[in-house]
Amino acid sequence: MNLLHDINPVTRIAALILLATPLLLSVDLVSAAVSLGFTLLLAPLAGVSWTTLLKRSWPILLAAPIAGISMALYGRPEGQVFFEFAFAQVTENSLQLAAAIMVRVLAVGLPVMVLAAKVDPTDLGDGLAQVARLPERFVIGAVAGARLTSLFRSDWHSLARARRSRGVADQGRIRHFFTMAFGLLVLSLRRGAKLATAMEARGFGSGRRTWARESTVGARDAVLLLVCALISTLAIGIAVWSGSFRFLGA
């Protein structure tokens, strides 16, 4: 089941803003936990299983404990002191902040994986140009860049095979990485120049552009925005009701 199948990509971006922005107003655990719970509950309805979400979200799952540890060590010290060493001080308040930050990183990051899943770059470009009214040059350039990003892995393997066939061997992984990265940069610049020449030859930017596919929004888009707004409002409301709401900076 995928209820987001016909949702406009621009609507998905707006829904993500509605869902995540209110969470940035507070550093409490309750609001983040409520939002995260709704995300996990509704992810299968959006066509993203929990297993798929876990596989795609490994950078977020890695970043969350790192943020939590730094907050636990260097957060604002208040309450009982559990551990103290040099500038690091683990207190009751810093541990609460660490837990809130870890859950908040997940609550903000995981919806991106859900709402951005299976978005076609061409559909995104159509939506940004026709619905969001962004400049055509920017949109087409972004779409072209997104399309070419998928070639990075094949280019990397091609460069590695080419260097191996020529008997070029780098000493050490760090040197190998930077050598390969420089070669990939040169290859990307050459491909970008060829693409720019081809687009110029086809008259890109010479006049008003027409679109092969129309990008529209409808009732389903409005429902998605309403659901995300309700989730964020409910999360903040429960935090205020429980007394755990802590305005950012307070």
TAURFEN-V426437 format. One line per field, one symbol per residue. psi: psi as a letter, one per 30 degrees, with the letter a starting at -180 (. if undefined). burial: # if it has 16 or more other ideal C-beta (glycine too) atoms within 10 Angstrom, else .. A space follows every 10 residues. Layout:
psi = ???
burial = ???
//
This chain:
psi = kjfgegkkee eeeeeeeeee efffflhlee eeeeeeeeee efeefggjle eeeeefgeee feeeeeeeee eeeglkkkak kekkjbfkjj leeeeeeeee eeeeeefeee feeefgkhkk eeeeeeeeee efhlkeeeee eeeeeeefef feeeeeeeee eeeefggjkk jkeeeeeeee eeeeeeeeee eeeeeeeeee fggkgfakkl kekkjllaee eeeeeeeeee eeeeeeeeee efgfkjkkf.
burial = ...#..#### ######.### .##.###### ######.##. .###.#.#.. ..#..##..# ...#...#.. ###.#..... ........## #..####### ########## #####.#.#. #.######## #....#..## #.##...... ....#...#. ..#....... .........# ..#...##.. .......... .......... ....#.#... #..##.##.. ##..##.##. ...###....
//
